[in-house]
Each structure stands twice: as structure tokens, then as C-alpha cells.
Amino acid sequence: MKIADFITWFEKWANPAWQESWDNCGWQIEPGVLQEDARVLVCLTPTLAVMQEAIALCDAGIRVNLIFAHHPLIFSPPKSLRSGDAIGEMARLAFTYNIGIYSAHTNLDQVEDGTADVLAQILELKEVSPVVTTQPGLGYGRVGNLEASITLGELLATIQTQLAPSHLISSPVADLEQEISRVAVLGGSGASFISAVVKTGAQAYLTSDCKFHQFQESRDCGLILIDAGHYATERPACDRLVQKFKYLNLDWVQLSQKDEDFRSFFQ
């Protein structure tokens, strides 16, 4: 499948027109690869480490020509591109090695099998619906019921096992034996959706990037807030992308091994 046809297929599923006004989905750098057979490296964030990984694969005989990322490389227009600057170096290497960079961000967040949907599937939620519907069949976050109630301690243990976050933070509760039957999820920065989650009747909300007073807001609303980190809550969707892309019989597709969680915690 040519890259042009691959992108056309993808955009029928997750149209860049659905992105938020502040976002920058779609082509970040297109160095003239549209008519090449698609050989795709999937990542969460397009960094120099991922670009070097793609170049190393090229040197090893695997002619990677597209980095497909969730996060955009460019959020706001740069005023200059300079050697040594991260975006400037990415652009230089992309054109030197003919490797395109394409991002699917808030459009991917809303769709079936997108970032939130994958989290809901990992937790095996039933009767799932968006936390906030944006248009028929689309929306941010997912809320659903567990097949059988479990304790809060069991829910936290499941999240730790399934997502392997570097750090798991939750609202302070007196009773880890509290029964949980309804859960909301949203990959990435989801604290702004707390009030919408409360309206769904969810007892616990899994997301990331939550601040001190957002834990207070959740507590005051009777919602257990669970922060598993940005990387851990969105990386599973990248793995799902690889699985979906493999069904297209692309020349080559692989999940990046150089994706990074940009935070570490001193124990």
C-alpha cells in the first residue's frame, strides 16, 4: 500500500477535521514519500530518539519512510528552524533520509479503538459510551460498567498490572475494599473532564496529568481520581495502531522501541 493510500484509509477512520482548534493533526513533515510503499514506525511522541531509531532501521536494510505518531511534532508555528533545535533537527533528518512524520492526536482520541476506547477495553468495561460526545459515534473519554464489582484495591492492582505506570497516584480513600462497578477512562491529560465524569455516575476515573487541586475537586465530588501518567495511558493505543495497520498488509510496520516516558520517579 502506498503511503498516500494508507493515509487516505486512516483519515476515513480518524478524520483530522475532527481535531480541536488548538491541535495540529495530520502531516508534520512530508518530504516526498506519498508514492512509496508504506513502511511505518509507530510511536507516541516523535522525538529525535525515534528518528534515530528509524534511521538505524534504514541502515539495517529496513527502509522506514513514515513515523506515525500520536503527539504532534509541531503544536504552534516555529519562527525559525535551526541546527541543534529539536524540531529543526527532526526536519533536517526527515528530508535527508526521506522519512515523513504524521500525527493523529485529538482526532484519534475520539474514535472507536482510539486512546480512550483502548483503555476501556483493557479494563473490560461493558456498555461503554463517551464521557463527552462530540458528534454521533465520537467523543472524548469512555465510561462503562465492570462485568462484576471489584474492590478499589483490585482496580488499582489491575491498572498497575495492565499499564505498568512508573507511578500510580489516586485520591486518598479510607477503604480500599470499597466496591467499584462503574469506571471512566481518558488517556492523556483528562483532568478538565472531571465534572463531566461526575455526571456519568462513575465511581473512579483513570486519566493522567492531574494537579493537586484537581484531586481536591474530585474528592469534593465523591469521585476517585486515578493518575497513571501520560505515557502509560496513551502508549496502549499506539500498540493498537500497529495491530490495525498490520491488517492492511503494509510492507512493514512496527511499534517504536525508543518511545519515552519523559518523567522518572526517585524511589
N, C-alpha and C positions, 0 to 999 in steps of 0.2 A: 504494500500500500504506500503510495506517495504521501509525503508529509502534507501536501495541500489537501488530499482526500481524508487523511487522518484528522486534521484539524476541522474540516467540514463535518465529519462524523461527530467529533467531540462537541462542537458548538450547537449541534442539533439537540444534544442531551443537556448541556450546561451553557446556555447562550450568554456571551459576555454582556449583552444588553441588559441582563438582569443584575449586573453588579451595582453596588452602591456608588453614589456620586463622587465620593472621596477616593474610590478604589481605582486600580489600574490593571484590569484583567486583559488577557489576550497577548499578542506579540510584544515582547520586551525588546528583543533583537532578532531580526530576520535577515541573515547575511546572504540570502540567495539559495536556500535549501529546499524550496517548496516542491520541486520536481524530483527530489531524491527519495529513494526508498527509506521509510521511517525506521530509524534505529534510535530508540528513546531511552534516556536515563531519567527516571522519575525521582523527584526529591521534594522535601517540604520547603526548603529555602534555597534559592540559587546563590551560592557563595563561591568564593574563589576555590575552596576545598573541593566542592562538587565539580567545578570547571576543570580543575587539575585531575580529578578522577576521570572525567570524560576524555581528557587529552591522553591520560595514561592508557585508557582502553583503546583509543585510536592507535597509539604507538604499539599496542599489543596485537593489533590487527582487527579490532572490532571498531568499525568506523561509525562511532556515535555522532549523530548530526542534530540531535534535539535534546535539550534539557527541559523537561516538563515539570514545572514547579507549582506548588500551591501558593506560596507567597510571591508577590511581585518583586522584581529586581528594582524597579523604579516606581516609587509612590508619588513623588512630585517631580516636575521637570528640573533636571540639574542645570545649573547655569554654565557649567563647563565640564569637560572630560579631560582628565589629566593622568599622566603616567603616575602610578603609585596610589591613585584613588581607587577604591574598591570597584565602583561602577565603571570607571574609565578602564581599569584592567580587565573587567569582565567583557566590556565592549571590544577591546583590542584583541583579546584571546578568541572571542566569538567570531570575529571577522578573519582572524589569522587562520583558525582551524575549521572555519565553516561550520560552527555549531550554533544553532538557533536556541533562543530562550523564550519559552511561552509560559504564561502563568494563568491559573484558574483559581480565583480566590473567593470572593463573596458569591459569585455565581455557583461555584461548586458547593458552598456551604448550604445552599437552599434545596438542592435536588435530591431525588431518591438515590441511594448509595453514595451520597456526599458525606461531608465530615460529620454532621450530626447523626445522620442515618446509620453510619457505620458504628458509632458509639452505642446507639440504641440496639443494634444487632449484637454487639459484643456482650451487652448486659442482658440480652434475650428478652427485651421488653415486648409486650404484646399490646394490641390495639393502639398502635403508635400514631401520633399526629404532631404537626408542627407546634411549637410553643407560640410562635407568631407567624401567621400565614401572610405571605406577600402577594400571591396570586394562586389561582386554583392549582393544586398539586405541588406547590412550592412553599417554602417557609424556613425560618431560622429556628434551630433547636428542635428537639423531639421530646415528647413526653409519652409515657406509656406505663402499663402495669406489669409487675413481675408475675410470672406464672404462679408462684406461691410466695407468700410473705416470707421475708428473711429478716434477721436482726440487722441493726445498723453496723455492728461489728463484722458480720458476714458480708455485707455490702462493701464495706471499706476493704476487707481482705480480698474480695473478688476484683475490685478495681486495681488494687496493688498487684495482684497476680496477672491480670489480663493486660494492663497498660504499662506495668513496671516503671512508674514515675520515679524520678530522682528524689522527689519529696512529695508527700501526700498531706495536705492540710485540710482540716474540717472544722466546722463550728464546734465549740465546746458543748458537750452534752453530758448529762449526769449518767445516762443509761445507754450503754452500747447494746443492751438487749432490747431496746425499742424496736418494735416491728415496723418494717418498711415494705410497702406494697406498691407505691407509685413513685416513679423517678423521672426527672427531667435531665437532659444532657445537651450540651452545646460545646463543640470543640473550639479551642482558642479562647479569645477574650470575651467572656459572656456575662460579666457582672452587670452590665447595663440592662440585662433581661430579667433581673431578679423579680421585679414587680409583676412582669408578665408570667413568670414561672409560678408565682404565688397563686395567680388566678386559675392555673390549671389543676390545682389541688395536689400537686406533687409534694411529697414529704422531704425529698432530698434532691439536690441539684448538683450535677457534676459538670464542671467547667474549668476555667483557669484564669490566671492574671487578676485575682481578686485582692483588693486592698483592705486595710484594717477596718475602715468604716463600712465597707460592703459586707463584711462578716457581721458587723453590728446590725446593719439593715436587715440581713437575712434572719438573724436571731430574733429581732423585734417582730418579724413577720411570721415566726414559727417555722421557718424553712431551714433545713440543714444544708449548709453550703459546703461543697467538697471541691477543692482546688488540686488538680493532679498535674498542673503545669501545661504550658502551651504545646510543647513538643509532644508530650505523651498523649494528649487528647487529639492531636491532628495527624500524627505520623501514621496511625492505622488507616486513615483514608488514602494515604499515598500507596500503601500496600494494596488496598482495594483497587486503586487505579491500575497498578501493574497487572492484577488479575483480570480486570476488564479488558485491558489493552492486549493481553495475550490471546483473548478470544478473537481478535481481529487478524491473527496470524501475521503480525508485523515481522519484519526481518529480524529484529532483536529488540527486547525491552527488559529492563532490569531496575530494581529499586536501588537507589544510591546507598553506598556503604559509608559515605563521608558526610551525610547529613549530621547536623549538630544540635544538641540542646545547649543554648548559649548561657545556661546557668549551672553552677555546681554548688553543692551544699557541704560545708565543712561539718563533719560529724565529731 
